[in-house]
Structure formats: structure tokens, C-alpha cells
């Protein structure tokens, strides 16, 4: 495992353990305060790119993560035999960490709600241009004192094998526990 990955694994394990907790039911959600917006993101592969380039992404705060500086992220990007998104659970080997799954929705816009099950946290997800991906963050402490996850949808726009980059559009529901992936203020 590359040193950037090994460092990220160790420190993320400690952070992940601190965040593990049960969730309350969706009916207990406080009113949403943050509207969902579409953003475009570029990540660089964990291997074969210059240090100082962001290779991972944290859903909370919609942050690009430089894995050599911070081990707190929800998924990373790498290219070995194929381009892959790697949920933090691959590095941690723990339950209740960030996870991914593909979606069969007809389009990025048509995908308006996240499921709560079917997420995979212990293996990389092979991706290609045009693929729709759903993401669930690691459990985090929300403003209302509960422990919940954030949910997001990604649409892979481009993968440059030479530059070892990926570009995707993303909508993250920054309101703890909400499942809405449509732009605007979520109600669910």
C-alpha cells in the first residue's frame, strides 16, 4: 500500500472509531437549512500524481482532501488496472464508514433520492465516464447532537488516464440524515 494510503488508513481508523454511533429515525430530522447545489470536482489518482494534489473527497463540507495532509475523507480516487473510487472503509476495514454504490437511474437529474441500503464500504468501485454513483459519508455528529450520515450523487464526466484525473459533478445533501439529492432545499 502506498505511504499516502497507509498514513490515511491509520489516522482515518482513529477518526472513524470516534464517529461510530447509531442513527435516529428519519422522522426525527430537524428542518433542513442548507440547499443542495451541483458542483464540479477534479481529483487526482492516489498513485502516479504529484504530492499536493487532492486525491480524496469529504462529503461533510464538500472538501477536496490531500491524503498526505489529512486522513479524513469519504472516498479517494485511483487508477491501477481500471479507474476506481475507493470508500474509506477499504482503508479502515470497519463498519459504519463511508460507502459507495452505483445507480441505474436514467440520468443525474432524475436521481432525486438516495437509498439507505445497498452501499458497499469494503471494496473499490470501478467507474467509467457517464456512470452514476451514490455516496454515503461516515457517520458524523450533527448539529442537533445525533449521529447520522450525509448522502450524495456523482456523475462521472471525464477520466484522463494520462493526467490520472477524474472530473465529476456532485450534489451533496449537507443536512444530516436527509436523503434528497435534488437541487434546492431538501424536505426529506
Secondary structure, DSSP 8 states (H G I E B T S, - for coil): --HHHHHHHHHHHHHHHHH------GGG-----S-B-EEEEEEE-SSSS-TTS--EEETTTTEEE-TTT----SEEEEESSSEEEEEHHHHH--SSS-EEEEE--SSTTT--B--SS--B-SS-EE--TT-EEEEE---EE-TTS-EE--EEEEEEEEEETTTTEEEEEEEEE-STT--B-SSBS---
